Amino acid sequence: MNQDAAPVILIDDDRDLLKATAQTLELAGFVVSAFSAPVEALARLDVGFAGVVVSDIRMPEIDGLQLFDRILKVDQDIPVILVTGHGDIAMAVKAIKDGVYDFITKPFAADRLVQSVHRAAEKRRLVMENRALRDAAEQAQDGLPLIGQTPAMERLRRTLRQIADTDVDVLVTGETGSGKEVVASLLHRWSRRAKGNFVALNCGTLPDTVIESELFGHEAGAFTGAQKKRIGRIEHASGGTLFLDEIESMPPSTQVQMLRVLEMREVTPLGTNEIRPVDLRVVAAAKVDLGDPSQRGTFREDLYYRLNVVTISIPPLRERRDDVALLFGYFTERAASRFRRAVPVVPASVVRYMREHDWPGNVRELAHFAERFVLGLEDLAETAKAEPASPDTPLPERMEHYEASIIRETLNRHDGDVRRTIEALGIPRKTFYDKLQRHGIVRSDFSR
């Protein structure tokens, strides 16, 4: 069965005609649910129904026009095609004015019905896509939006709603670019702490000598260069939410102090013995599985268990490919508005690339891809045309594919950091940039 086939609800009290019409539509590629009673068909309809209703008019209990009125109350955008053997022109005119998609008189050619259902199904598909994009826009935040219709994303949003107002500390895990800060931001916005500050700190970007001052604050003269008092991120987040990204990079000495903050809800700035109470929720994010000792490294086990009250895992984009087109649509609309460009027509090569690409940079990589697409950059065409190497591909081309995949994987592992990537690959800087250009790889897709 074609998973993309449009569903059709077919209603006719003439069982022989019902069976014959259902076979006609099934041969045309539709997924047909046939009913002889309109009430049974109505029970199958809701706003999520993605197809077309085809119904006879002259039926006992509820006729086709009454059925249409009830469908309008469910969703006024569901296309309804009415069929009658009486050729009532006045009825047809009224039905069309009321919003019936099409009115077909018996006897009719099979092609007449099939073509009408095809057009109605396409209209319904566009309606559903536009609704999805509107929903995506409503979910969008200032950063990367938490967009998706796959079961995994629906479960994620449902979980966030359930725990947002519980005030428990949360550990968020996910690959680079998957949207960990978006999750933290939503937990803040959907909680009673929304009026407080949302304070974010990336533990992996600060030197060991600076991170303690950033977190805990300091008094004037606490250390060389501390010319005036500074409120730390923890204290600034009091009343709101503190988001600690890449917490696995936090120095061991700082982890000890952070553990005390989580247990006692108090902070002592550098250069003073004063203990200040703080009222905050902590959301921490990690790119690795802190529950796995082999990945945890120097991260303290007791701090992990203190943070691990609730753990939320964000699935990578390659595991929810059905969300790629929806995300791409949102990002192209946003980019077109930002760059004041029209949204280009999406060629088949780009659709194929989006379907086949593994998106190691996840949602962030897709957002940058959409921006380049809207801007019409030259390297996009080569990227979109790229196909996975098959067993019949000549060896030199297969080696090129393999080399490109290694470079992408290494960039992803090091968050796009050129120095660390070059060291891991063991090649000169100039060679590295030459290879990026040859393979159409954009380093910024992997940067934080």
Long-range contacts (C-beta under 8 A, 24 or more apart in sequence): 1-31, 2-29, 5-29, 5-30, 5-31, 6-30, 6-31, 6-50, 6-51, 6-52, 6-117, 6-121, 6-124, 6-125, 7-31, 7-32, 7-33, 7-49, 7-50, 7-51, 7-52, 8-32, 8-33, 8-51, 8-52, 8-53, 8-54, 8-117, 8-121, 9-33, 9-35, 9-41, 9-44, 9-45, 9-49, 9-51, 9-52, 9-53, 9-54, 10-34, 10-35, 10-54, 10-55, 11-35, 11-36, 11-37, 11-38, 11-41, 11-53, 11-54, 11-55, 11-56, 11-59, 11-67, 12-36, 12-55, 12-56, 12-59, 12-83, 13-37, 13-56, 13-59, 13-60, 14-56, 17-56, 21-54, 21-113, 24-110, 24-113, 24-114, 25-54, 25-113, 25-114, 25-117, 28-114, 28-117, 28-118, 30-117, 30-121, 37-61, 38-62, 38-67, 41-67, 42-67, 42-70, 42-71, 42-74, 45-71, 45-74, 45-75, 45-78, 46-74, 46-75, 47-74, 47-75, 49-74, 49-75, 49-78, 50-124, 50-125, 50-128, 51-121, 51-124, 52-78, 52-79, 52-80, 52-81, 52-101, 52-117, 52-120, 52-121, 52-124, 53-78, 53-79, 53-80, 53-81, 54-80, 54-81, 54-83, 54-113, 54-117, 55-80, 55-81, 55-82, 55-83, 56-82, 56-83, 56-84, 57-82, 57-83, 57-84, 57-86, 57-91, 58-84, 58-85, 58-86, 65-91, 65-95, 65-98, 68-95, 68-98, 68-99, 68-100, 72-99, 77-124, 77-127, 78-124, 79-120, 79-121, 79-123, 79-124, 81-113, 81-116, 81-117, 81-120, 83-108, 83-113, 129-329, 132-326, 133-326, 133-329, 133-330, 133-333, 136-326, 136-327, 136-329, 136-330, 137-330, 137-333, 140-330, 140-334, 141-182, 141-185, 141-186, 141-189, 142-185, 143-181, 143-182, 143-185, 144-177, 144-179, 144-181, 144-182, 144-363, 144-364, 144-367, 145-182, 145-330, 146-179, 146-182, 146-183, 146-186, 147-323, 147-326, 147-327, 147-330, 148-320, 148-323, 148-326, 148-327, 149-322, 149-323, 149-326, 150-320, 150-322, 150-323, 152-315, 152-319, 152-320, 153-315, 153-320, 153-323, 156-183, 156-312, 156-314, 156-315, 159-312, 160-186, 160-187, 160-190, 160-312, 161-190, 163-187, 163-310, 164-190, 164-191, 165-190, 165-191, 165-192, 167-191, 167-193, 167-281, 168-281, 168-309, 168-310, 169-262, 169-281, 169-282, 169-283, 169-284, 169-306, 169-307, 169-309, 169-310, 170-281, 170-282, 170-283, 170-284, 170-309, 170-310, 170-311, 170-312, 171-283, 171-284, 171-285, 171-286, 171-290, 171-304, 171-307, 171-308, 171-309, 171-310, 171-311, 171-312, 172-283, 172-284, 172-285, 172-286, 172-311, 172-312, 172-313, 172-314, 173-285, 173-286, 173-287, 173-288, 173-289, 173-290, 173-311, 173-312, 173-313, 173-314, 174-285, 174-287, 174-313, 174-314, 174-315, 174-316, 174-362, 175-287, 175-314, 175-316, 175-360, 175-362, 175-412, 176-287, 176-361, 176-362, 176-364, 176-412, 176-415, 176-446, 176-448, 177-361, 177-362, 177-363, 177-364, 177-365, 177-446, 178-314, 178-315, 178-316, 178-317, 178-362, 178-363, 179-314, 179-362, 179-363, 180-245, 180-285, 180-314, 181-243, 181-245, 181-285, 183-283, 183-285, 183-312, 183-314, 184-241, 184-243, 184-283, 184-285, 185-243, 187-241, 187-281, 187-283, 188-240, 188-241, 188-243, 188-281, 188-283, 191-241, 191-281, 193-239, 193-240, 193-241, 193-281, 195-239, 195-240, 196-237, 196-238, 196-239, 196-240, 196-241, 197-236, 197-237, 197-239, 197-240, 197-241, 198-237, 198-240, 198-241, 198-243, 199-233, 199-236, 199-237, 199-240, 199-241, 199-242, 199-243, 200-243, 200-245, 201-233, 201-242, 201-243, 201-244, 201-245, 202-245, 202-246, 202-448, 203-244, 203-245, 203-246, 203-247, 203-248, 203-249, 203-250, 204-245, 204-246, 204-249, 204-415, 205-246, 205-448, 208-251, 208-253, 208-254, 211-250, 211-251, 211-254, 212-253, 212-254, 212-257, 212-270, 213-270, 215-254, 215-257, 215-258, 216-257, 216-267, 216-268, 216-269, 216-270, 217-267, 217-269, 217-270, 218-269, 218-270, 218-271, 219-269, 219-270, 219-271, 219-272, 220-271, 221-271, 222-269, 222-270, 222-271, 222-272, 223-270, 223-271, 226-270, 226-271, 230-269, 232-267, 232-269, 234-261, 234-267, 234-278, 234-280, 235-267, 235-269, 235-276, 235-278, 237-278, 237-280, 238-278, 238-279, 238-280, 239-279, 239-280, 240-280, 240-281, 241-280, 241-281, 241-282, 241-283, 242-280, 242-281, 242-282, 242-283, 243-283, 243-284, 243-285, 244-282, 244-283, 244-284, 244-285, 245-284, 245-285, 246-285, 246-286, 246-287, 247-284, 247-285, 247-286, 247-299, 247-307, 248-286, 248-287, 248-288, 248-290, 248-296, 248-297, 248-299, 250-299, 252-298, 252-300, 255-299, 255-300, 255-303, 256-300, 258-303, 259-300, 259-302, 259-303, 259-306, 262-303, 262-306, 262-307, 263-306, 282-307, 316-359, 316-362, 317-359, 317-362, 317-363, 317-365, 317-366, 318-358, 318-359, 321-355, 324-354, 324-355, 324-359, 324-366, 325-351, 325-354, 327-363, 327-366, 327-367, 328-354, 328-366, 328-369, 328-370, 331-366, 331-367, 331-369, 331-370, 331-371, 332-370, 332-373, 332-374, 334-370, 335-370, 335-371, 335-373, 335-374, 335-375, 336-374, 339-371, 339-374, 339-375, 341-374, 341-375, 343-374, 344-373, 344-374, 344-376, 346-373, 347-384, 349-381, 349-384, 349-385, 350-380, 350-384, 352-384, 352-387, 353-383, 353-384, 353-385, 353-386, 356-387, 356-388, 360-408, 360-409, 360-411, 360-412, 360-446, 361-412, 361-445, 361-446, 364-445, 365-445, 365-446, 368-442, 368-444, 368-445, 369-445, 372-442, 379-440, 379-442, 382-440, 383-440, 386-440, 400-439, 403-435, 403-439, 404-435, 404-439, 404-441, 407-435, 407-436, 407-439, 407-441, 408-441, 408-446, 411-441, 411-443, 411-445, 411-446, 412-446, 414-446, 415-446, 415-447, 415-448, 416-443, 416-444, 416-445, 416-446, 416-447, 416-448, 417-447, 418-443
